[in-house]
């Protein structure tokens, strides 16, 4: 059952009349580049999410309280709280209490 078909006949049998479709494709006109506004680029300062953690901290037990703020680059409030407490410890604050965690 050997048929001697040319390459063109095999292509028509497999893909149909694709040769005519290829000739119909035309180039689309070049798209104009979209200009971004400068104000929008200046408004965006950081691309990462930030949380601002506010702590009440003291160096001595029941001593004078100070407000300590820390900006964390995360969405997790738990991680932001841990980072803020470790930053307060580095500044030699011994006792800390979380006041608020808000997104910036």
Buried (B, 14 or more C-beta within 10 A) or exposed (E): EEEEEEEEEEBBEEEEEEEEEEEEEEEEEEEEEEEEEEEEEEEEEEEEEBBBBBBBBBEEEEEEEEEBEBBBEBEEBEEBBBBBBEBBEEEEBEBBEBEEBEEE
